[in-house]
């Protein structure tokens, strides 16, 4: 079984500052990795995904994430955040070649202050 | 190309009533997943369906909950005899055949049990 730990439940930052949202996972098999964003009262939007290949993955809205197999991490980064990035961010995994269900972390609420 | 549609967006039921949540996948998508988001929690997988088949229902509560995805029409998540603990946001996602890692989420149905 897989599990996902998002180490910070809340991250406040100032506008134009860099941000890193941390995600660690546990799995006995190879996994796909995802980051989703949820704006208030909305569904989830896929930011980026790691399936295979290059460990640095670029997504939408200037976000990127790096897969580190030895540390079982998939941290999300953005060099300069905007007020509009205020939202909740979810890291998720799914088992390669297995059940296609996503296993989510509990989320990190990012608040960007002016 | 319309995204995943869910209705109703908000649903209020009294304890003991039935709740029916509907999900229309994106055009061309043949896989549907249901997830539940409880307050202060991440999303939890409930069930994975293809047309006329339940593939994985390992996340479904054993009683009162059922799901279907008929040959024609939307997928339905049914909750019988609702209780206060069923109050949550229920999200549906869909994916194309052969690319289950590409799950696109709907806006969710927020169920409130009074």
Contacts between the chains, C-beta under 8 A, distances in Angstrom:
chain1	res1	chain2	res2	distance
A	4	B	42	7.8
A	32	B	101	4.9
A	34	B	101	7.9
A	36	B	105	7.5
A	41	B	110	8.0
A	42	B	107	5.9
A	42	B	108	7.6
A	43	B	4	7.5
A	43	B	91	6.0
A	43	B	105	4.2
A	43	B	106	5.3
A	43	B	107	4.4
A	43	B	108	5.3
A	44	B	43	7.5
A	44	B	91	6.9
A	44	B	93	7.9
A	44	B	105	4.2
A	45	B	105	7.4
A	46	B	102	7.8
A	46	B	103	7.7
A	46	B	104	7.3
A	49	B	101	6.7
A	49	B	102	7.9
A	51	B	101	6.5
A	90	B	42	5.9
A	90	B	43	6.9
A	94	B	100	7.7
A	94	B	101	6.1
A	99	B	48	6.9
A	99	B	55	7.8
A	99	B	56	4.9
A	99	B	58	7.5
A	100	B	31	7.2
A	100	B	33	7.5
A	100	B	48	6.2
A	100	B	56	7.8
A	100	B	95	7.3
A	100	B	100	3.5
A	100	B	101	7.0
A	100	B	103	7.9
A	101	B	33	6.7
A	101	B	45	4.0
A	101	B	48	5.9
A	101	B	56	6.3
A	101	B	58	7.8
A	101	B	59	7.1
A	102	B	33	7.6
A	102	B	35	7.5
A	102	B	43	7.4
A	102	B	45	6.5
A	102	B	93	7.9
A	102	B	103	6.4
A	103	B	45	7.0
A	104	B	35	7.9
A	104	B	42	3.9
A	104	B	43	4.6
A	104	B	44	7.4
A	105	B	42	5.5
A	106	B	40	7.8
A	106	B	41	6.2
A	106	B	42	4.4
A	107	B	42	5.3
